[in-house]
Amino acid sequence: MAESERFFGGSSSFDFCVYAASLGYVDLCVAAYSITDKRAAAATFFETSDDPIYLVTFSEEHSGTSWSSFKEQFGKLFSPFTLGAWMMIILISLPVLGLLMMYHEYGAPGSAYPRTAPYLVTGNAGNGRNPTEMIHDRNIPLAKHMGRSLYMAILSFFQESYDQSVVTTGGKIHLLAISSLVYLVLAVYVSDFFE
């Protein structure tokens, strides 16, 4: 025990076990201790699992009701940008990028914004016994595509990726613009919390 204390500089029972294992007196030590440089130099370690432990507690610095504390903490979510920057991102940049994506993709074969959609009409042939079926093309209102493109732009911001197929060259270049905006905002947002 005294040799272990001299080598490790402390009187831990695990240090003693590691010291005994390094000398060959025991085959292994089973315990939940940290691996220090000295312990790693003395013996070989085999880790069986790694379960992170998260401790959650209330901060002592906040005084007042829990509702006021919640409002204060919730406000910190938006602190990396000013109100004007958030308005620029949500009310101008994302809608413009979404509508420009619709402009590039509208009517292109295979795009998510077709001009028409087929629909099936069934009816009677006059005698009531033989149904007839006809396929027609119905024009899709432009407002429906505009709503979808705005939704996809905002969704791409919160999902951090544009999750829709793009077929035109202009749409693919535009997809780079949307992705660049999302990653730029994310990078600035995250870097503000680590300063």
C-alpha positions in Angstrom: 0.0 0.0 0.0 2.8 2.4 0.8 4.5 1.8 -2.6 1.1 2.6 -4.3 0.8 5.8 -2.4 4.3 6.9 -3.3 3.7 6.1 -7.0 0.3 7.7 -7.4 0.7 10.4 -4.8 -2.6 9.4 -3.0 -4.3 6.7 -1.0 -7.1 5.7 -3.4 -8.3 2.1 -3.2 -8.4 2.0 -7.0 -4.9 3.3 -7.2 -3.9 0.4 -5.0 -5.7 -2.1 -7.2 -4.2 -0.7 -10.4 -0.7 -0.9 -8.8 -1.4 -4.5 -7.8 -2.6 -5.4 -11.3 0.5 -3.8 -12.8 2.7 -6.0 -10.6 0.7 -9.1 -11.5 -0.8 -9.8 -8.0 -4.4 -9.5 -9.4 -5.7 -10.1 -12.9 -8.1 -7.1 -13.1 -9.8 -4.4 -11.2 -13.5 -3.7 -11.8 -14.6 -0.3 -10.8 -16.1 3.0 -12.0 -13.2 5.3 -11.7 -11.6 7.8 -14.1 -8.5 6.9 -16.1 -5.7 9.4 -15.2 -2.3 9.6 -16.9 -0.5 7.8 -14.0 -3.1 5.0 -14.0 -2.9 4.6 -17.7 0.9 4.5 -17.5 0.8 1.7 -14.9 -1.8 -0.7 -16.4 -3.9 -1.4 -19.4 -7.6 -0.4 -19.2 -10.6 -1.9 -20.8 -13.8 0.2 -20.8 -17.1 -1.6 -20.9 -19.5 1.2 -21.2 -19.7 5.0 -21.1 -23.0 6.4 -19.8 -23.0 10.2 -19.6 -24.5 11.7 -16.5 -26.4 15.0 -16.8 -27.2 16.9 -13.6 -29.9 19.5 -13.8 -30.4 22.0 -11.1 -31.8 25.5 -10.6 -29.5 28.4 -10.8 -28.9 30.4 -7.7 -28.5 33.7 -9.6 -32.2 34.0 -10.6 -34.5 35.6 -8.2 -38.3 35.9 -8.5 -40.9 33.6 -9.7 -40.3 30.6 -11.9 -42.4 32.3 -14.6 -40.1 35.4 -14.7 -37.1 33.1 -14.7 -38.6 31.1 -17.6 -39.3 34.3 -19.6 -35.7 35.5 -19.0 -34.2 32.2 -20.1 -36.5 31.9 -23.1 -35.5 35.4 -24.2 -31.8 34.2 -24.4 -32.8 31.8 -27.2 -33.1 34.9 -29.5 -30.1 36.9 -28.1 -27.6 36.0 -30.8 -29.4 38.3 -33.2 -31.3 41.6 -32.8 -35.0 41.9 -33.5 -34.2 43.5 -36.8 -32.0 40.6 -37.9 -34.7 38.0 -36.9 -37.3 40.0 -38.9 -34.9 40.2 -41.9 -34.3 36.4 -41.8 -37.9 35.3 -41.2 -40.0 38.0 -43.0 -37.7 38.8 -45.9 -34.8 36.3 -46.6 -36.7 33.1 -46.2 -39.9 34.1 -48.1 -37.8 35.6 -51.0 -35.6 32.5 -51.2 -38.7 30.2 -51.1 -40.5 32.2 -53.9 -37.3 32.3 -56.0 -37.1 28.5 -55.7 -40.7 28.3 -57.0 -39.8 30.6 -59.8 -36.9 28.4 -60.9 -38.8 25.1 -60.6 -42.3 26.1 -61.7 -43.5 23.9 -64.6 -40.3 22.0 -65.0 -40.8 18.3 -65.7 -40.4 16.3 -62.5 -40.3 19.3 -60.3 -42.3 19.8 -57.1 -44.2 22.7 -58.7 -46.1 21.3 -61.8 -48.5 23.5 -63.7 -51.2 20.9 -63.9 -52.2 17.7 -62.0 -54.2 14.8 -63.5 -57.5 13.8 -62.0 -59.9 11.0 -62.7 -63.6 11.6 -63.4 -66.0 8.7 -63.2 -69.6 8.7 -64.2 -72.4 6.7 -65.9 -72.5 6.1 -69.6 -76.2 7.0 -69.7 -77.7 3.6 -68.9 -76.5 3.6 -65.3 -74.7 0.3 -65.7 -71.4 1.0 -67.4 -69.2 3.6 -65.6 -67.0 5.8 -67.7 -63.6 7.1 -66.7 -61.8 10.0 -68.1 -58.5 11.6 -67.0 -58.3 15.4 -67.2 -55.6 17.8 -66.3 -56.5 20.4 -63.7 -54.5 23.6 -63.4 -52.9 24.1 -60.0 -53.4 27.6 -58.6 -50.2 29.6 -58.3 -51.2 30.6 -54.8 -51.0 27.0 -53.7 -47.4 26.7 -55.0 -46.5 30.0 -53.4 -47.8 28.8 -50.0 -45.9 25.5 -50.4 -42.7 27.3 -51.3 -42.9 29.6 -48.3 -43.6 26.6 -46.1 -40.6 24.7 -47.5 -38.3 27.7 -47.0 -39.3 28.1 -43.4 -39.2 24.4 -42.8 -35.7 24.2 -44.3 -34.5 26.9 -41.9 -35.7 24.9 -38.9 -34.6 21.5 -40.3 -31.3 22.9 -41.4 -31.7 21.4 -44.9 -34.0 21.8 -47.9 -35.9 18.6 -48.1 -37.4 18.8 -51.6 -36.2 17.6 -55.0 -34.8 20.2 -57.3 -34.5 19.5 -61.0 -33.5 22.7 -62.8 -30.0 24.3 -62.9 -31.3 27.5 -61.5 -33.0 25.6 -58.7 -29.8 23.8 -57.9 -27.8 27.0 -57.7 -30.6 28.5 -55.6 -30.5 25.5 -53.3 -26.9 26.5 -52.5 -28.1 29.9 -51.5 -30.7 28.5 -49.2 -28.2 26.1 -47.6 -25.6 28.9 -47.3 -28.1 31.1 -45.4 -29.1 28.3 -43.1 -25.5 27.3 -42.2 -24.4 31.0 -41.9 -27.2 31.7 -39.4 -26.5 28.4 -37.5 -22.8 29.2 -37.3 -23.4 32.7 -36.0 -26.1 31.5 -33.6 -23.9 28.7 -32.1 -20.7 30.8 -31.9 -22.5 33.4 -29.8 -23.2 30.8 -27.1 -19.6 29.7 -26.9 -18.1 33.1 -26.4 
